[in-house]
Amino acid sequence: MRASLAGVVVGLVMCIGGCASGSQSHRPAADSSVGQHEPVSRQSQVKPTEQIGDMSIEELTQAIAAKGGDAAKYRQRGRLYARNGKLDLAIVDFTSAIKIKPGWADLYLDRGLALCQSGDIEQGANEFSKAIAIDGKSPEYRWRRASAYSDLGRLDDAIADLTVMLPLVSDPTLAQFRRGELYKQKGDYDRAISDATEVIQQKPEASEAFYLRGLCYKHMQEYEKGIADFTETVRLDPKNYYALLERANCLMPLSRRAEALADLNLAIDINPGFSEAYTNRGNIWIQLRQFDRAIKDLDKAVELEPKQVLAIVARGDIYKRMGQTEKALADWQAALKIKPDCLVALQTRGDFYVDQHRYDEAIADFTSLIAVSPKENFGYQHRAFAYFMMGKTDKALADATAAINVTPNAQSYHVRGNMYLRLGMLDKAKQDIDKALELDPKFVRSLLLRADLHTKQGQLSAAILDCSTAIEIDPKSCEARFRRGIAYMDHKGLENAISDFSACIEMDPEDTTLLACRAMAYIDSKKPEKAVADLDKAIALDPNKARYYCDRGLAQFRLHRVDKALVDLNKAIDMDPRMGTAYYNRGFCYAMQTEYDKAIADINRAKELGVNVSPKLIPNIQDAQRKQALGK
C-alpha cells in the first residue's frame, strides 16, 4: 500500500523523504484514490538535483559567507545537502538556522526529517514536537510525528496525532486510512474496520481501503466478508496480486481449495517472482496430499527468497508426513537459524516433538514460543497439551488457565474445556464449553466438543443437535458430519449415519476411518456386502490396520463366508494379539464350523481381554457340543 499512496503522501513529505513509516500492507503499486487533496508541503515538488530555487549549494555557501546570519539561506542549503544524502551537513545548517530564527516551525520539521533519515527517529520525533509546540494546527507536523511514533512502536501516540489531524484537513481520508492501519497493527480490528469503512464511504474507488478492511476481517476469521472486500479490491485494481493472495487465504479455511488455487495461480501469473504465492500454493498441495507438487512450489519459494521461513517450515511438514523426520527437523532448524523467534517454526517443531513423545523438547519449544509472544494464548495452549500428554495435568490446567488470562476468547475456554472433558470432570468441562459458545456461538469446534460431552452423558439427541448446528454453520465440515454419524449409530439411526459418512467420503474419498465407520453402519443395518466393499478400499489404502481385517471378517461372517472370515480374523489377531473382538468373532466362526473347543477358547480369550461376553454364550456352545457328541 505504501507504493499506491506515493502520489498522495508526497503532499505531506518534505524533499528529503522523512521517516521510514507508511503502510506495511504489502501490495503492488497502483494509482491511489485516498486523500487526493491533502495539504501540499511548500517543498514537496523538489527534485533530487543540486539546486532548489535559483541557487546551487556553491552559490548559497558564497551568500552565507558574504552576508551571514540568514536563516533562509541556511535552511535552503540544508535541504540541498539532505537531498544529496549529506545528512550531517544538513543537520548543521538547520541548527544554524534555528539559532537565528528559533520561532520558525518548519526548521524543526526539516531537522526532524533529517534526523529520521539518518536513523535517529526518537530525536526526530522530538523535533516534530517542537514544531507542533509553535504551530499546533499544522497537519503536516502531526503527520510526520505520527509516522515517527509508528516507527518507534508508539502506536497509541501515533493514533492520537492522526486523530487531532483529521479536522485540520479538507480531505481527511488519508489520515483516517493510516489510522485504520495502525488500529489493525494494534489488533483493534473493530476500529480499523470503522476507519476503513469511513474512507470507503468517502472514496468508493479506494481499493486500499477495501484491502485493509479485508485484512481485518481475515484476522477476525470473518472469511466471507474478507472475500467480499478482496474481491472489490481486485475489481478496482486487477493487478493487485496481494489481494488475490489474501482472498485465497480466506477461501482456504472454508475448504474452497479450487478457488484458492485459481487465485494463487493468477497471482503468480501477474508476478512470477511472488514467493508468498508459491508458499501458500504449496500448503494447498499439502492439504490435497500432492506432496511432489507441494515440494516443487516450496522449493521455488525458497529459490526466490532464501529467507522465506514459512516455505521452509511447510517443506519440513511435508518431510514429516513422508516419514523423513531428519529432513523435517533440518528444515525447521534452518528456519529458526534464519529467524530464531519464528513462531510457526517453534510451534511446528514442538508439535512434532509431542507426536514423537519427546515431551521435554516440545515443552522447550513452547516455552520459547511463550517468551517470544507472551501476550498470545497459543504458546500456553500448546505447552498445556504437551504437559497433558505427559500426565502432568496440574501444569496442563495451569497453562490452559494462563491462556484464558492472556486472551479470554472462545478458543482459550475450548482448550481447557477439552482437558476437563478428557479428565472426566464433566461439570467443569460444561462450564468452559458453554462459555466458549457464549463468546462465539458459531465456534464449530466447541459445538462438536459439547456434542462429545452430551454423548458421554448419554444425551445422544442433544449431541446430534449440536452436530447439526455445526453443519448449518459450516456445511462442508467433514468432522461435524462424522461426529453426527457416530451419534446416529449409537442412537440407532443407521440410515442417517450412512448418509453422513457418505457425505464425508465424497469430500475425502481416501479417508480410511470414514470408510471403516460406514462399513460398520452397513454391517449393523444388515448390508454386509457394502461393508466388505468399503473395507476392501480401506485395506487397500492402509493395509496395516488390524481393525479393518477384524471388521471385514465380521462382514464376511454375516455373508456366511466363514472361510474368508477366518482368514481376515486370523490376520487381525496376528497383527494385534490383544484385539479381543477379533477373538470373539473368530469364536463364532469356529462354532459355525462345529469346532467347539476352539470356539470356547477364543470366547474365553476375548473375555480376558475385556470383551463383554454374555454369561449364556459359553454354556450354549457347550450345549451344542454335547448334542453333537450325542448325535442329536
Secondary structure, DSSP 8 states (H G I E B T S, - for coil): -TGGGHHHHTTTS-TT---S-S--S--------S-TT----TTTT--SSSEETTEEHHHHHHHHHHH---HHHHHHHHHHHHHTT-HHHHHHHHHHHHHH-TT-HHHHHHHHHHHHHTT-HHHHHHHHHHHHHH-TT-HHHHHHHHHHHHHTT-HHHHHHHHHHHGGGSS-THHHHHHHHHHHHHHT-HHHHHHHHHHHHHH-TT-HHHHHHHHHHHHHTT-HHHHHHHHHHHHHH-TT-HHHHHHHHHHHGGGT-HHHHHHHHHHHHHH-TT-HHHHHHHHHHHHHTT-HHHHHHHHHHHHHH-TT-HHHHHHHHHHHHHTT-HHHHHHHHHHHHHH-TT-HHHHHHHHHHHHHTT-HHHHHHHHHHHHHH-TT-SHHHHHHHHHHHHHT-HHHHHHHHHHHHHH--SHHHHHHHHHHHHHTT-HHHHHHHHHHHHHH-TT-HHHHHHHHHHHHHTT-HHHHHHHHHHHHHH-TT-HHHHHHHHHHHHHTT-HHHHHHHHHHHHHH-TT-HHHHHHHHHHHHHTT-HHHHHHHHHHHHHH-TT-HHHHHHHHHHHHHTT-HHHHHHHHHHHHHH-TT-HHHHHHHHHHHHHTT-HHHHHHHHHHHHHTT----TTHHHHHHHHHHHHHTT-
